Amino acid sequence: MIQIEVKEFQELSTKELHDILRLRSQIFVVEQDCIYEDVDGKDGKALHVIGKKEGEIVAYARIFKSGDYFGEAGIGRVAVKKNQRKYGYGRDIMKASIAAVERYFNESVIRVSAQLYLERFYHSLGFEQVAEGYLEDGIPHIGMVLKK
């Protein structure tokens, strides 16, 4: 079981920010062998959904109100530490992120730019494909939206 916190950028401790950026780098740069600029200047506008297990960050997502990333509210940079994926923390962090969008932004339409191989996962959470496939940083993606 993970404990989930939602924090604004300025509420993150230096260690939390370091651990979040490290986790994102481990997954999106190293594991996926993708050279791209993860530190994109958008973290300051996001709320950060952090899943901790025994004090260690093992799951993460960032959420945006409509207009700050997409036209709709958005969830992105969904990450679960590789050795923790078997426990279903991806589903936990996504459910917490959806709830946080509703709670903090009072929005019921949420967009994700989903990696194509995760289409069934996002579909199981209620997201529907709304855009043709496209390449983002060399990885196949699709646009998906959840309407609550």
Secondary structure by P-SEA (a helix, b strand, c coil): cbbbbbbccccccaaaaaaaaaaaaacccccccccccccccccccbbbbbbbcccccccbbbbbcccccccccccccccccccccccaaaaaaaaaaaaaaaacccccbbbbbccccaaaaaaaabbbbcccccccccbbbbbbbbcc
